[in-house]
Amino acid sequence: MGILSGIRVLDCSIAMAGPFAAQRLGDLGADVIKVEPVTGEWQRHVAAGGAGGNKINVSFLSLNRNKRSLAVDLKSPDGKQVLLDLVRTADVFLQNYRPGVAKRLSVDYETLSKINPRLVYVSMSGYGEDGPYIDRPGQDLVLQGMSGAMLSAGRADEPPTAAGQYLVDAITAYNAFEGALAALFHRERTGEGQLVQVNMLDAITTIQMQELSVFTIGNKPQTRSAEPHAHVYIRAPYGAFATSDGFIIVAFPKLKTLGEVIGEESFLTMEDEVDSWARRDEIFAKTRERLKTRTSAEWLERMRAADIWCGPVYGYADVVEDAQVKHNGTFVEYEHPTEGKVKTPGFPIKFSKTPSAIDRGAPIVGQHTREILKEAGYDDARIAGLEQAGAVAAGEL
């Protein structure tokens, strides 16, 4: 039994951030009901990387395990009533509609909290529930650009580089996950539900607590270098460097120690907290030239022996085979009824008494519609009538 066993979540979200947050709740044992249109959620029809599947593409598969699918037309009166009936037994309602859509559908917090005052209602948006940007699309790369973070790394004369993952979506998902848990804890103490609001702009901004405080309190300008330094607020050398056979990371070592290891005599007399800033480009360039002369393995062995912070630059093939990743059980494998053997990232939080588990893979559209409606008290005749009217849809494996 997971730590959230007995908690029911209505997941009315799409794309990545919302489904990812709901999946984390499901991984902890919550009964997550994915409420999606009768034609299926948007992500079912958009395959990241072109990775399709037998019946479920990889994008959807990766974000919707440990959920049951209820396919329902919320624009029909009967379909909307189905959802309102389920709200009575729900603990968490999660949505990432554009601002105003929930109210138009009559599934906003004010409406649902009257039906169930104990409901924890999590509302996710791109920029907030109101304000000048509410009509703008909340897309990951767009928000990365607005975050300021892209101008904290790289060369001054080159275009900004995006993160190598869907960073804003992931951080927002964890904010929603954290908010839901905190609100459930409050409810345990008081018996009352509440509205929890998170948005992508605040999520990616507040994660830069240290960097933005250096700017706002320390008055240090965000100035990129001529060399591809990895962060404007970390002293040199700091970044990814080419070796004779690949790349390694070197993270702000003592200059004298680094000079001894790589054979750069000019570093031996430099002061870490003075020259590492004032001569940042020079230090980066000299380090880069020296590191080209040996293999990654050779440099990592020498630097680790000298207690220099360093590490390899992995591709995904390396990540999957890494010894510590295997030791941690970072990836999990399970059999999916339509997609076969699935290997995917697992659970980042370990519990000694209530471990996370995969009880079911991502569902096909409407796979659990009939099951969920029967639990809500609907008889077979009424379910059949709803299906015939197109208010709900039931899928078969």
C-alpha positions as CSV (number, residue, x, y, z in Angstrom):
1,M,0.0,0.0,0.0
2,G,1.4,3.4,-1.0
3,I,1.7,6.3,1.4
4,L,-1.2,8.0,-0.4
5,S,-3.4,4.9,-0.5
6,G,-7.1,6.0,0.0
7,I,-6.5,9.4,-1.7
8,R,-8.4,9.9,-4.9
9,V,-7.1,12.4,-7.5
10,L,-9.1,13.7,-10.5
11,D,-6.4,14.5,-13.1
12,C,-7.9,16.9,-15.6
13,S,-4.6,18.1,-17.0
14,I,-2.9,17.7,-20.4
15,A,0.7,17.8,-21.9
16,M,3.5,17.3,-19.4
17,A,3.5,19.4,-16.2
18,G,0.0,18.4,-14.9
19,P,0.2,14.7,-15.9
20,F,3.7,14.5,-14.4
21,A,2.4,15.9,-11.1
22,A,-0.5,13.6,-11.0
23,Q,1.7,10.6,-11.8
24,R,3.9,11.4,-8.8
25,L,0.8,11.2,-6.6
26,G,-0.2,7.9,-8.3
27,D,3.3,6.5,-7.7
28,L,2.8,7.1,-4.0
29,G,-0.4,5.1,-4.0
30,A,-3.2,7.6,-4.8
31,D,-6.1,6.5,-7.0
32,V,-5.5,8.8,-9.9
33,I,-8.4,9.0,-12.4
34,K,-7.3,10.6,-15.6
35,V,-10.3,12.6,-16.9
36,E,-9.8,13.0,-20.7
37,P,-11.9,13.7,-23.8
38,V,-13.6,10.8,-25.5
39,T,-11.0,11.2,-28.3
40,G,-8.1,11.1,-25.8
41,E,-5.9,13.7,-24.2
42,W,-3.7,15.9,-26.4
43,Q,-0.5,14.1,-25.5
44,R,-1.8,10.9,-26.9
45,H,-1.7,12.4,-30.4
46,V,1.7,14.2,-30.1
47,A,4.7,11.8,-29.9
48,A,7.9,13.5,-28.6
49,G,10.9,12.5,-30.6
50,G,8.6,10.7,-33.0
51,A,8.4,7.8,-30.6
52,G,5.1,6.1,-31.3
53,G,3.9,2.9,-29.8
54,N,1.4,0.1,-30.5
55,K,-1.6,1.8,-29.0
56,I,0.1,4.4,-26.7
57,N,2.9,6.7,-27.8
58,V,5.9,7.0,-25.5
59,S,5.2,10.6,-24.4
60,F,1.8,9.6,-23.0
61,L,3.1,6.3,-21.7
62,S,5.9,8.0,-19.7
63,L,3.6,10.5,-17.9
64,N,0.5,8.5,-17.1
65,R,1.3,5.3,-15.3
66,N,-0.6,4.4,-12.1
67,K,-3.8,6.1,-13.5
68,R,-7.2,4.9,-14.6
69,S,-8.7,6.5,-17.7
70,L,-12.2,8.0,-17.7
71,A,-13.2,9.3,-21.1
72,V,-15.9,11.9,-20.8
73,D,-17.3,14.8,-22.8
74,L,-17.3,17.7,-20.3
75,K,-19.1,19.9,-22.8
76,S,-22.2,17.7,-22.6
77,P,-24.5,18.1,-19.6
78,D,-24.4,14.4,-18.9
79,G,-20.6,14.3,-19.1
80,K,-20.2,17.3,-16.8
81,Q,-22.6,15.7,-14.3
82,V,-20.4,12.5,-14.3
83,L,-17.4,14.7,-13.2
84,L,-19.4,16.5,-10.6
85,D,-20.6,13.2,-9.1
86,L,-16.9,12.1,-8.9
87,V,-15.9,15.3,-7.2
88,R,-17.9,14.3,-4.2
89,T,-15.6,11.4,-3.5
90,A,-12.3,13.1,-4.6
91,D,-9.5,14.4,-2.4
92,V,-7.5,16.3,-5.1
93,F,-8.7,17.9,-8.3
94,L,-5.8,18.9,-10.6
95,Q,-6.2,21.0,-13.8
96,N,-4.0,23.1,-16.1
97,Y,-6.7,24.6,-18.3
98,R,-6.0,28.1,-19.6
99,P,-7.2,30.8,-17.2
100,G,-11.0,31.1,-17.4
101,V,-11.7,27.7,-19.0
102,A,-12.4,26.0,-15.7
103,K,-15.0,28.6,-14.8
104,R,-16.6,28.3,-18.3
105,L,-16.8,24.5,-17.7
106,S,-18.2,25.1,-14.2
107,V,-15.3,23.1,-12.7
108,D,-13.6,26.0,-11.0
109,Y,-12.6,26.0,-7.3
110,E,-15.6,28.1,-6.2
111,T,-18.0,25.6,-7.8
112,L,-16.4,22.4,-6.8
113,S,-15.6,23.4,-3.2
114,K,-19.3,23.9,-2.6
115,I,-19.8,20.3,-3.6
116,N,-16.9,19.1,-1.6
117,P,-15.4,21.5,1.0
118,R,-12.6,19.1,1.7
119,L,-11.3,19.2,-1.8
120,V,-7.7,20.2,-2.5
121,Y,-7.9,22.0,-5.8
122,V,-4.7,22.4,-7.7
123,S,-4.7,24.9,-10.5
124,M,-1.7,25.1,-12.9
125,S,-1.1,27.9,-15.4
126,G,1.6,29.4,-17.6
127,Y,1.8,32.9,-16.0
128,G,-0.8,33.0,-13.3
129,E,-4.6,33.2,-13.0
130,D,-4.8,36.8,-14.0
131,G,-2.5,39.7,-15.2
132,P,-1.2,40.9,-18.6
133,Y,0.1,37.5,-19.8
134,I,-2.9,35.3,-19.1
135,D,-3.6,34.8,-22.8
136,R,-0.1,33.8,-23.7
137,P,0.7,30.1,-24.2
138,G,2.6,28.6,-21.3
139,Q,5.2,26.5,-23.2
140,D,8.5,25.2,-21.7
141,L,11.0,26.8,-24.1
142,V,9.1,30.2,-24.1
143,L,9.3,30.2,-20.3
144,Q,13.0,29.2,-20.3
145,G,13.6,32.3,-22.4
146,M,11.7,34.5,-20.0
147,S,13.4,33.1,-16.9
148,G,16.7,34.9,-17.4
149,A,18.5,31.6,-17.0
150,M,19.6,31.3,-20.6
151,L,21.8,34.4,-20.2
152,S,23.6,32.9,-17.2
153,A,25.7,30.5,-19.3
154,G,27.5,30.3,-22.6
155,R,29.4,32.8,-24.8
156,A,28.5,36.5,-24.9
157,D,28.5,36.6,-28.7
158,E,26.5,33.4,-29.2
159,P,22.7,32.7,-29.0
160,P,21.4,31.4,-25.7
161,T,21.2,27.6,-25.3
162,A,18.1,25.9,-23.9
163,A,18.2,23.3,-21.2
164,G,18.6,19.7,-22.3
165,Q,15.3,18.7,-20.7
166,Y,11.8,20.1,-20.4
167,L,12.9,22.0,-17.4
168,V,10.1,24.4,-16.7
169,D,7.4,21.7,-17.1
170,A,9.3,19.4,-14.7
171,I,9.8,22.1,-12.0
172,T,6.2,23.2,-12.3
173,A,5.1,19.6,-11.9
174,Y,7.0,19.3,-8.7
175,N,5.6,22.5,-7.4
176,A,2.1,21.2,-8.0
177,F,3.0,17.8,-6.4
178,E,4.5,19.6,-3.4
179,G,1.5,21.9,-3.1
180,A,-1.0,19.1,-3.2
181,L,0.8,17.2,-0.4
182,A,1.1,20.2,1.8
183,A,-2.6,21.0,1.3
184,L,-3.5,17.4,2.1
185,F,-1.5,17.7,5.3
186,H,-3.3,20.9,6.2
187,R,-6.6,19.1,5.6
188,E,-5.5,16.3,8.0
189,R,-5.1,19.0,10.7
190,T,-8.2,21.1,10.0
191,G,-10.6,19.1,7.8
192,E,-10.7,21.9,5.2
193,G,-9.7,21.8,1.6
194,Q,-8.2,24.8,-0.3
195,L,-7.2,26.2,-3.6
196,V,-3.5,25.7,-4.6
197,Q,-2.2,27.7,-7.5
198,V,1.1,27.3,-9.3
199,N,2.4,28.8,-12.5
200,M,5.3,28.1,-14.8
201,L,6.7,31.6,-14.7
202,D,7.0,31.7,-10.9
203,A,8.3,28.1,-10.8
204,I,11.3,28.7,-13.1
205,T,11.9,32.1,-11.5
206,T,11.9,31.0,-7.8
207,I,14.1,28.0,-8.5
208,Q,16.8,30.6,-9.2
209,M,16.8,31.7,-5.6
210,Q,20.6,32.0,-5.3
211,E,21.3,33.5,-8.8
212,L,18.6,36.2,-8.6
213,S,19.5,37.2,-5.1
214,V,23.1,37.7,-6.2
215,F,21.7,40.1,-8.8
216,T,19.0,41.9,-6.6
217,I,20.9,42.0,-3.3
218,G,24.6,41.7,-4.3
219,N,24.1,44.0,-7.3
220,K,26.3,41.7,-9.5
221,P,25.5,42.1,-13.2
222,Q,24.6,39.1,-15.2
223,T,27.5,39.2,-17.7
224,R,28.4,36.4,-20.0
225,S,32.0,35.8,-21.1
226,A,33.7,35.4,-24.4
227,E,34.4,31.8,-23.5
228,P,31.4,29.3,-22.9
229,H,31.5,29.6,-19.1
230,A,28.8,27.5,-17.6
231,H,27.4,30.1,-15.2
232,V,28.0,33.8,-14.8
233,Y,28.0,33.7,-11.0
234,I,30.5,30.8,-10.6
235,R,34.3,31.5,-10.8
236,A,36.5,30.0,-13.5
237,P,37.1,27.5,-14.7
238,Y,33.5,26.1,-14.8
239,G,32.0,24.3,-17.7
240,A,32.3,21.4,-20.1
241,F,35.7,20.9,-21.8
242,A,36.7,18.7,-24.7
243,T,39.3,16.0,-24.1
244,S,41.1,13.9,-26.8
245,D,38.1,11.5,-26.8
246,G,35.1,13.3,-25.4
247,F,34.0,15.9,-22.8
248,I,34.4,16.3,-19.1
249,I,33.0,18.8,-16.5
250,V,35.4,20.8,-14.3
251,A,33.8,22.8,-11.5
252,F,35.7,25.8,-10.0
253,P,38.8,24.1,-8.6
254,K,41.6,25.8,-6.7
255,L,43.7,27.3,-9.5
256,K,47.0,26.2,-8.0
257,T,45.9,22.6,-7.8
258,L,44.4,22.7,-11.3
259,G,47.6,24.2,-12.6
260,E,49.7,21.4,-11.1
261,V,47.4,18.7,-12.5
262,I,47.1,20.0,-16.1
263,G,50.6,21.6,-16.3
264,E,49.6,25.2,-16.6
265,E,52.2,27.2,-14.7
266,S,50.4,30.6,-15.0
267,F,47.7,29.2,-12.6
268,L,50.2,28.6,-9.8
269,T,50.4,32.2,-8.7
270,M,46.8,33.2,-9.3
271,E,44.4,34.0,-6.5
272,D,41.1,32.1,-6.6
273,E,38.8,34.8,-5.5
274,V,40.4,37.5,-7.6
275,D,41.8,36.1,-10.8
276,S,39.0,33.5,-11.2
277,W,36.7,36.4,-11.8
278,A,38.9,39.1,-13.4
279,R,40.7,36.7,-15.8
280,R,37.8,34.3,-16.4
281,D,38.1,34.0,-20.2
282,E,41.9,33.6,-20.0
283,I,41.6,30.8,-17.4
284,F,38.8,29.0,-19.4
285,A,40.8,29.2,-22.6
286,K,44.0,27.9,-21.1
287,T,42.2,25.0,-19.4
288,R,40.5,24.1,-22.6
289,E,43.8,23.9,-24.5
290,R,45.4,21.8,-21.8
291,L,42.6,19.3,-21.5
292,K,42.6,18.5,-25.2
293,T,45.9,16.5,-24.7
294,R,44.6,13.5,-22.8
295,T,41.5,11.3,-22.7
296,S,38.5,11.9,-20.4
297,A,39.4,8.8,-18.3
298,E,43.0,10.0,-17.7
299,W,41.9,13.6,-16.7
300,L,39.2,12.3,-14.4
301,E,41.6,10.0,-12.6
302,R,44.2,12.7,-12.2
303,M,41.7,15.4,-11.0
304,R,39.9,13.1,-8.6
305,A,43.2,12.2,-7.1
306,A,43.8,15.9,-6.5
307,D,40.3,16.4,-5.1
308,I,39.1,18.5,-8.0
309,W,35.4,18.5,-8.6
310,C,35.0,16.9,-12.1
311,G,32.9,14.3,-13.9
312,P,32.0,12.8,-17.3
313,V,29.6,14.3,-19.8
314,Y,27.1,11.5,-20.5
315,G,24.7,10.8,-23.2
316,Y,21.5,8.8,-22.4
317,A,23.2,5.5,-23.3
318,D,25.8,6.2,-20.7
319,V,23.2,7.3,-18.1
320,V,21.3,4.0,-18.4
321,E,24.5,1.9,-17.9
322,D,26.0,4.0,-15.1
323,A,27.0,1.9,-12.1
324,Q,25.4,4.3,-9.5
325,V,22.2,4.6,-11.5
326,K,21.9,0.8,-11.6
327,H,22.7,0.6,-7.9
328,N,20.0,3.1,-7.0
329,G,17.4,1.4,-9.1
330,T,16.8,4.7,-10.9
331,F,15.0,2.9,-13.8
332,V,12.2,0.5,-13.4
333,E,10.9,-2.2,-15.8
334,Y,7.4,-3.6,-16.1
335,E,5.1,-5.3,-18.6
336,H,2.5,-3.2,-20.3
337,P,-0.5,-5.0,-21.9
338,T,-0.2,-3.2,-25.2
339,E,3.4,-1.9,-25.3
340,G,5.3,-4.9,-23.9
341,K,8.3,-4.4,-21.7
342,V,8.7,-0.8,-20.6
343,K,11.9,0.6,-19.1
344,T,11.5,4.1,-17.7
345,P,12.7,6.4,-14.9
346,G,11.2,5.3,-11.6
347,F,10.8,6.9,-8.2
348,P,13.0,9.7,-6.9
349,I,11.7,9.4,-3.3
350,K,12.3,6.3,-1.2
351,F,10.1,5.3,1.7
352,S,11.1,2.6,4.1
353,K,7.5,1.5,5.0
354,T,5.4,2.7,2.1
355,P,7.4,2.2,-1.1
356,S,6.2,3.5,-4.5
357,A,5.2,0.9,-7.0
358,I,3.8,0.6,-10.5
359,D,0.4,-1.0,-10.2
360,R,-0.7,-0.2,-13.7
361,G,0.8,1.2,-16.9
362,A,-0.6,4.1,-18.8
363,P,-4.2,3.4,-19.8
364,I,-5.8,3.5,-23.2
365,V,-8.6,6.1,-23.7
366,G,-11.6,5.3,-21.5
367,Q,-10.1,2.0,-20.3
368,H,-11.6,2.4,-16.8
369,T,-14.7,4.4,-17.6
370,R,-17.2,1.7,-16.8
371,E,-15.3,0.6,-13.7
372,I,-15.2,4.2,-12.3
373,L,-18.8,4.9,-13.0
374,K,-19.9,1.7,-11.3
375,E,-17.9,2.8,-8.2
376,A,-19.8,6.1,-8.4
377,G,-23.1,4.3,-8.2
378,Y,-24.1,4.2,-11.9
379,D,-25.9,1.1,-13.0
380,D,-25.2,-0.7,-16.3
381,A,-28.2,0.8,-18.0
382,R,-27.3,4.3,-17.2
383,I,-23.7,3.7,-18.3
384,A,-24.9,2.3,-21.5
385,G,-27.1,5.3,-22.1
386,L,-24.2,7.7,-21.5
387,E,-22.0,5.8,-23.9
388,Q,-24.8,5.8,-26.6
389,A,-25.2,9.6,-26.1
390,G,-21.5,10.2,-26.5
391,A,-21.2,11.7,-23.0
392,V,-18.6,9.1,-22.1
393,A,-16.5,6.5,-23.9
394,A,-15.2,3.1,-22.9
395,G,-12.0,1.7,-24.3
396,E,-10.9,-1.9,-24.6
397,L,-7.4,-3.4,-24.6
